Amino acid sequence: MAKVHNFSAGPCILPQEVFQEAAAAVINFDNLNLSILEISHRSASFVSVMDEARQLVKDLLGVPEGYSVLFLQGGASTGFLMAPYNLLTQNGKAAYVNTGTWAKKAVKEAKRLGNVDVVGSSEDKNYNYIPKGFEVPADADYLHITSNNTIVGTQFKEFPTVNTSLVCDMSSDIFSREVNVADFDVIYAGAQKNLGPAGATVYIVKDEVFNKSGRDIPEMLNYATHASKDSMFNTPPVYSTYVSMLNMRYMMKNGGVAGMQKKAEERAGLLYDEIDNNPLFEGTAAKEDRSNMNATFVLTDESVKDKFDAMWNAAGISGLKGHRSVGGYRASMYNALPIESVQVLVDVMKKLKG
Ligand SMILES: *Cc1c(COP(=O)(O)O)cnc(C)c1O
């Protein structure tokens, strides 16, 4: 089989070693002669997977005491609704930073439940930068941000300091950068961007904010319900949690989050250097806010488009097409992408220039 260089924006590339272990467990999990897909989530073998997955999140990110880690179904899109249900008081207001498609969807869900103040927005420039210097009202119940904007390729390099709960959708850069979890009250992330297969969403929630909204929260949307049952209130996303656990073991063995961050910086540095130095290409995100995970760029000369597309396809590159709302190209460089794959892309770009 020819080597494929997978720049997919999500579901994402995972290490081959993880795929192999994951495949084996579908046939025979934990020497039970049963598939992981056919055993009870209450079995000792699976309970130990869930416990290890939750512990690995804590170990990798240095989660302090007083936080609960959950693996739930519903995707980050359900996380958009859980934040206001759990944190937005009946007559209170929530502050949001609108940095693109996902942030906008989060705003929309919060508006169903109460007042939303969009305190910063980059909508005026097609979201190609991260708003800075915005003011968060003193009485806001929380501030919601999106750490990495998967579609437009921008990333908060520094997180805002606030006097209220900081809630962060970290779907597409969790485990690629060191973060101080104590600065956040809620972190959530769909697994399929940088952690594992689609199906699980990881939540890191400060126990102090449980039921902070004072609302009658539907059980499935209540952080406290899931935390009190060790993430087993209902059937968890068994396989996605398992494969995420394997991938976290892999990260642990390969330098942890600091190691992942170093690799992310190297990959992004290599590609952005070429984008900046090759007259045929132009980055679409403001330089200081560029994402280390998703690099967005366009051709400066559309007449070479067919040639470029044919060249990267021939080089075995997959998933380079930009999101339909932005156009151009997007190279998603998640944790498992080898730097060699980025070098292949850079070589194609150099060759195009001639
Ligand atoms: C993909 C993505 C989402 C949506 O995740 P689902 O799990 O599909 O609901 C939300 N936020 C960000 C930043 C994303 O990249």
Ligand as a Chemical Component Dictionary entry (heavy atoms), coordinates in Angstrom:
data_LIG
# 
_chem_comp.id                   LIG 
_chem_comp.type                 NON-POLYMER 
_chem_comp.pdbx_formal_charge   0 
_chem_comp.three_letter_code    LIG 
# 
loop_
_chem_comp_atom.comp_id 
_chem_comp_atom.atom_id 
_chem_comp_atom.alt_atom_id 
_chem_comp_atom.type_symbol 
_chem_comp_atom.charge 
_chem_comp_atom.model_Cartn_x 
_chem_comp_atom.model_Cartn_y 
_chem_comp_atom.model_Cartn_z 
_chem_comp_atom.pdbx_ordinal 
LIG C1 C1 C 0 -15.281 19.773 15.228 1  
LIG C2 C2 C 0 -15.464 20.816 16.259 2  
LIG C3 C3 C 0 -16.649 20.902 17.018 3  
LIG C4 C4 C 0 -17.824 19.995 16.791 4  
LIG O1 O1 O 0 -17.587 18.758 17.345 5  
LIG P1 P1 P 0 -18.648 17.565 17.279 6  
LIG O2 O2 O 0 -17.984 16.559 18.143 7  
LIG O3 O3 O 0 -18.771 17.171 15.839 8  
LIG O4 O4 O 0 -19.936 18.043 17.837 9  
LIG C5 C5 C 0 -16.716 21.867 17.998 10 
LIG N1 N1 N 0 -15.709 22.717 18.217 11 
LIG C6 C6 C 0 -14.561 22.671 17.510 12 
LIG C7 C7 C 0 -13.465 23.651 17.808 13 
LIG C8 C8 C 0 -14.404 21.722 16.505 14 
LIG O5 O5 O 0 -13.268 21.679 15.797 15 
# 
loop_
_chem_comp_bond.comp_id 
_chem_comp_bond.atom_id_1 
_chem_comp_bond.atom_id_2 
_chem_comp_bond.value_order 
_chem_comp_bond.pdbx_ordinal 
LIG C1 C2 SING 1  
LIG C2 C3 SING 2  
LIG C2 C8 DOUB 3  
LIG C3 C4 SING 4  
LIG C3 C5 DOUB 5  
LIG C4 O1 SING 6  
LIG O1 P1 SING 7  
LIG P1 O2 DOUB 8  
LIG P1 O3 SING 9  
LIG P1 O4 SING 10 
LIG C5 N1 SING 11 
LIG N1 C6 DOUB 12 
LIG C6 C7 SING 13 
LIG C6 C8 SING 14 
LIG C8 O5 SING 15 
# 
